[in-house]
Amino acid sequence: MRKLHDLPDLSQMNECELFSVIEQLPYATGLFDTELRYLYFNKAGESMSGVSSKEAVGKKPFDFFSPNLCDKFIPLICKARDEKCVVKDVLILNFGQGDIYLKVTYSPIYDDEANVTKIIGITEDVTELKHKSEMLIDQSRYAAMGEMIGMIAHQWRQPISTISMDANNMLVDIALGDFNTADAEKYANRIIEQTQHLSRTIDDFRNFFKPDKVISEVDIKETVENALSIVHYSLEKNNIELITSFETDKKVKAYPRELVQVFVNIINNSKDILVQNKQNNASINIRVHEDEKYINIEICDNGGGIDIDILPKIFDPYFSTKDEKIGTGLGLYMSKLIIEEHLNGTIEAYNSNEGACFNIKLLKDIQNKDKIL
């Protein structure tokens, strides 16, 4: 099946050629005039909408579809016409049988004087792809769970030891008849401090596995620090220095827990490479800064970089260079899926002088879309 970006340049076709191409498209496709009247529906469009092309010609969407549906896609058509640009979005519909996800693209068609004469709309049902991506994200979470549980065990060992020691000291003082109120208060306060630490640790990991439902305003620094609260012990245990630099306090619209999952994934990947290579003076550098359009989150290590032959494959599903017992090949694929499909951002990997770098770009003015993950 052809991808949308494989289609010919429709703006350079005459009307006969245009209709011929549209009729063969596997996607629901329609043509509108500048008054939003239908000029044509292809067969896939008739099948998806239940409206025949002959019936639709000369009429407007409100003549066939509910106001709720029209309110979702008509503003997109108007934007393509008025701003003379290609408009893409994912619409979520529900007809009582569960959510349906439609990927829509509206593109203006011009005359020789660059006036918009028509708008072409292409709709693809991506519900099945959406569900598959959700399953892969869940798989990735579950694959990370074993390592997370190991981290919890390590992080709890020292606080539990401290609590046990302080409680034992109080019991010994009582047994020896040397109970001292000041010492008891010191022990009790330290026990409270350690139990609060245990509670925070549980919250950190519980939030990691709890999926987001609604996009919200996110402080990138806070989100990075939430990720670091999960992985910091593992970095310390392996003598990996962590360097952070926050050069902007701009917020973005995002799913915070999904973003934490991406950061944890990339940091853990860097940690695994540094440990595997037994890197001296191992370090991970996280830099957050902004440019004109994006908030950039750069995560770099000094582990020697990614082999040039596998660099193009690292975001492929199930591709992994790790032992199959510890690597599922889903982590980076899932990260790319979250950043690009759910947050309209980009993620790329490249080699620096010292090691591998991942650069995540999130739009500063991303619109709040009521997507459900």
C-alpha positions in Angstrom: 0.0 0.0 0.0 1.4 3.4 -0.9 2.1 6.0 1.7 0.7 9.5 1.5 4.1 11.0 0.9 4.5 8.7 -2.1 1.6 10.4 -3.9 2.3 12.5 -7.0 2.1 16.3 -6.9 -1.6 16.8 -7.2 -1.3 20.5 -7.8 0.4 19.9 -11.2 -2.4 17.6 -12.6 -5.2 18.5 -14.8 -8.7 17.7 -13.5 -9.1 14.4 -15.4 -5.7 13.1 -14.1 -6.6 14.3 -10.6 -9.9 12.4 -10.4 -8.2 9.3 -11.9 -5.6 9.3 -9.2 -8.0 10.1 -6.4 -10.3 7.2 -7.4 -7.5 4.7 -7.0 -6.4 5.8 -3.6 -7.0 3.3 -0.7 -7.8 6.2 1.6 -11.1 8.0 1.9 -10.6 11.1 -0.3 -12.8 14.0 -1.2 -12.5 17.3 -3.1 -14.1 20.5 -1.8 -14.5 23.9 -3.5 -13.5 27.0 -1.6 -17.1 27.3 -0.2 -16.7 23.8 1.3 -19.0 22.2 -1.1 -18.2 18.6 -2.2 -16.9 18.2 -5.7 -16.1 14.5 -5.5 -15.8 11.4 -3.2 -13.7 8.4 -4.2 -14.9 4.8 -3.5 -13.0 4.5 -0.3 -14.6 7.7 0.9 -18.0 6.4 0.0 -17.3 3.2 1.9 -16.1 5.1 5.0 -18.8 7.8 5.1 -21.8 5.9 3.8 -22.4 8.8 1.4 -22.2 8.4 -2.4 -20.2 10.8 -4.5 -23.2 11.6 -6.6 -25.3 12.4 -3.5 -22.6 14.6 -2.0 -21.7 16.8 -5.0 -22.7 20.4 -4.5 -23.6 19.9 -0.8 -21.7 20.7 2.4 -20.6 18.4 5.2 -23.4 19.7 7.5 -25.9 18.2 5.1 -24.7 14.7 5.9 -22.7 14.6 9.2 -23.5 15.6 12.7 -22.5 19.0 14.0 -20.1 17.4 16.5 -18.2 15.7 13.7 -18.3 18.8 11.4 -16.9 20.9 14.3 -13.9 18.7 14.4 -12.8 18.7 10.7 -14.3 21.8 9.1 -11.9 24.2 11.0 -9.1 22.1 9.6 -10.4 22.5 6.0 -10.8 26.2 6.5 -7.2 26.5 7.8 -5.9 24.7 4.7 -7.8 27.1 2.5 -7.2 30.4 4.4 -3.6 29.8 5.3 -2.7 28.0 2.1 -1.0 25.2 4.0 -1.2 21.4 4.5 -3.1 20.6 7.7 -2.8 17.3 9.5 -4.5 16.0 12.6 -5.9 12.9 14.3 -9.6 13.0 15.1 -11.2 10.8 17.7 -14.7 9.8 17.1 -17.0 7.6 19.1 -20.3 6.1 17.8 -21.0 3.9 20.8 -18.6 1.1 19.7 -15.4 2.6 21.2 -13.0 5.2 20.0 -12.2 5.5 16.3 -9.0 7.3 15.3 -8.9 9.0 11.9 -5.8 10.6 10.5 -6.8 13.5 8.3 -4.8 15.6 5.8 -6.2 18.6 4.0 -4.2 20.3 1.3 -5.0 23.3 -0.9 -4.9 23.0 -4.7 -3.9 26.2 -6.6 -4.4 27.7 -10.0 -1.6 29.3 -12.1 -1.9 32.5 -10.1 -1.5 30.7 -6.8 -5.1 31.1 -5.8 -6.7 28.3 -3.9 -9.4 26.6 -6.1 -10.0 23.3 -4.3 -9.1 21.5 -1.1 -8.4 17.8 -1.1 -9.1 15.9 2.1 -7.6 12.4 2.8 -8.7 10.4 5.7 -7.1 7.2 7.0 -8.6 5.0 9.7 -5.6 4.4 12.1 -7.5 2.8 14.9 -5.9 -0.6 14.5 -2.4 1.0 14.3 -3.2 3.1 17.4 -4.2 0.0 19.4 -1.0 -1.8 18.2 1.1 1.1 19.3 -0.6 1.1 22.7 0.2 -2.6 23.1 3.8 -2.0 22.2 4.0 0.8 24.8 2.5 -1.6 27.4 5.0 -4.3 26.4 7.8 -1.8 26.9 6.6 -0.8 30.3 6.3 -4.4 31.4 9.8 -5.2 30.0 11.2 -2.3 32.2 9.3 -3.6 35.3 11.9 -6.2 36.2 14.7 -3.6 36.2 12.6 -1.1 38.1 11.8 -3.7 40.8 15.6 -4.3 41.1 16.1 -0.6 41.5 13.4 -0.4 44.3 15.1 -3.3 46.1 18.5 -1.5 46.0 17.0 1.9 47.0 15.2 0.4 49.9 18.1 -1.6 51.3 19.8 1.4 53.0 16.7 3.0 54.5 15.4 -0.3 55.8 18.8 -1.0 57.4 18.8 2.5 59.0 15.2 1.9 60.4 16.2 -1.5 61.7 19.3 -0.2 63.4 17.5 2.8 65.1 14.7 0.6 66.3 17.2 -1.9 67.7 19.2 0.9 69.4 16.0 2.0 71.2 15.3 -1.6 72.3 18.9 -2.0 73.6 18.6 1.3 75.5 15.4 0.1 77.1 16.9 -3.3 78.0 19.9 -1.7 79.6 17.8 0.8 81.5 19.6 3.5 79.7 16.6 4.9 77.8 17.2 8.6 76.9 14.4 10.8 75.6 16.8 12.9 73.4 18.3 9.8 71.8 14.8 8.2 71.3 13.6 11.4 69.6 16.7 11.4 67.3 16.0 7.7 66.4 12.3 8.4 65.8 12.9 11.4 63.6 15.4 9.4 61.5 12.9 6.5 61.2 10.2 9.0 60.0 12.7 10.5 57.5 13.6 7.1 56.1 10.0 5.9 55.9 9.1 9.1 54.0 11.9 8.3 51.6 10.5 4.8 51.0 7.0 6.3 50.4 8.4 8.8 47.8 10.3 5.9 46.1 7.1 3.9 45.7 5.2 7.0 44.3 8.0 7.5 41.8 7.8 4.0 40.5 4.0 3.7 40.7 3.6 6.9 38.6 6.1 5.5 36.0 3.8 2.6 35.3 0.6 4.6 35.4 -0.5 5.7 31.9 -1.4 9.3 31.2 -4.9 10.1 30.1 -4.9 13.9 29.5 -2.2 16.1 28.0 -1.1 18.8 30.4 1.4 21.6 30.8 4.8 20.2 31.7 7.8 21.6 33.3 10.7 19.9 31.5 13.1 20.4 34.4 10.7 18.8 36.9 10.0 15.9 34.4 13.7 15.2 33.9 14.2 15.3 37.7 11.3 12.8 38.1 13.1 10.5 35.7 16.4 10.9 37.6 14.7 10.0 40.9 14.0 6.6 39.3 17.4 5.9 37.9 19.8 7.8 40.1 20.7 4.8 42.3 21.5 2.7 39.3 23.8 5.5 38.0 25.5 5.9 41.4 26.0 2.2 41.8 27.8 2.1 38.5 29.9 5.2 39.2 28.3 7.2 36.4 28.5 10.9 36.7 25.3 12.8 35.9 25.6 16.4 34.5 22.5 18.5 34.0 22.0 21.9 32.4 18.6 23.6 32.3 18.8 26.7 30.1 15.1 27.4 29.8 12.0 27.3 32.1 9.5 27.2 29.2 6.8 24.6 29.6 5.3 22.4 26.9 2.1 20.5 26.4 2.8 16.8 27.0 1.9 13.6 28.7 4.3 13.9 31.7 4.5 10.2 32.7 5.0 9.2 29.1 7.8 11.8 28.8 9.4 10.4 32.0 9.3 7.0 30.5 11.1 8.2 27.4 13.8 9.9 29.5 14.2 6.8 31.7 14.5 4.6 28.6 17.3 6.7 27.0 19.2 7.2 30.3 19.1 3.5 31.0 20.3 2.8 27.4 23.3 5.1 28.0 24.0 3.5 31.4 24.0 0.0 29.9 26.5 1.0 27.2 28.8 2.7 29.7 28.7 -0.4 32.0 29.2 -2.8 29.1 32.2 -0.8 27.8 33.6 -0.4 31.3 34.0 3.2 30.5 36.4 5.2 32.6 35.0 8.5 34.0 31.6 7.4 32.7 29.1 10.3 32.4 25.7 11.2 31.1 25.0 14.8 30.2 21.5 16.2 30.0 21.0 19.7 28.5 17.6 21.4 28.1 17.5 24.5 26.0 15.2 26.2 23.5 15.4 27.6 20.0 12.9 29.6 18.1 10.4 26.8 17.7 11.4 23.9 20.0 12.4 22.9 23.5 15.4 20.6 23.0 16.3 17.9 25.4 19.8 16.5 24.6 20.9 13.3 26.4 24.6 12.4 25.6 27.0 9.8 27.1 30.7 9.2 26.6 30.3 5.5 25.8 32.0 5.6 22.4 28.9 6.0 20.3 26.6 3.8 18.2 28.0 1.7 15.4 27.4 3.5 12.1 25.9 0.3 10.6 23.2 0.0 13.2 22.5 3.7 13.8 19.6 3.8 11.2 18.0 0.8 12.9 17.9 1.7 16.5 14.3 3.0 16.5 13.0 -0.1 14.7 10.7 -2.3 16.8 12.4 -5.4 18.4 15.8 -4.3 17.3 18.3 -4.7 20.2 22.0 -5.1 20.6 21.6 -6.3 24.2 21.4 -9.8 25.4 17.8 -11.1 24.8 17.4 -11.6 28.6 17.7 -7.9 29.2 16.8 -6.3 25.9 13.4 -6.4 24.2 14.1 -3.9 21.4 11.0 -1.9 22.3 12.4 0.9 24.4 13.6 3.2 21.7 10.8 2.3 19.3 8.3 3.2 22.1 10.2 6.4 22.8 10.0 7.5 19.2 6.3 6.6 19.1 5.5 8.7 22.1 7.5 11.7 20.9 6.5 11.7 17.3 3.0 10.3 17.3 1.6 11.5 20.7 3.5 14.7 21.2 4.1 15.9 17.6 7.8 16.2 18.3 10.9 14.6 16.9 13.7 12.4 18.3 17.0 11.7 16.6 20.1 9.8 17.5 23.7 10.7 16.4 27.2 10.3 17.5 29.2 13.0 19.1 33.0 13.0 19.6 32.7 11.0 22.8 29.6 8.9 22.5 25.9 8.7 21.6 23.5 11.6 21.7 19.7 11.7 21.6 18.0 15.0 20.8 14.3 15.3 21.6 12.5 18.4 20.2 9.1 19.4 21.5 7.1 22.2 20.0 6.8 25.2 22.4 3.3 26.0 21.2 1.9 22.5 20.8 -1.9 22.6 20.9 -3.8 20.7 23.6 -5.5 17.8 21.9 -7.9 15.6 23.8 -6.1 12.4 22.8 -6.5 9.3 24.8 -3.5 7.0 25.0 
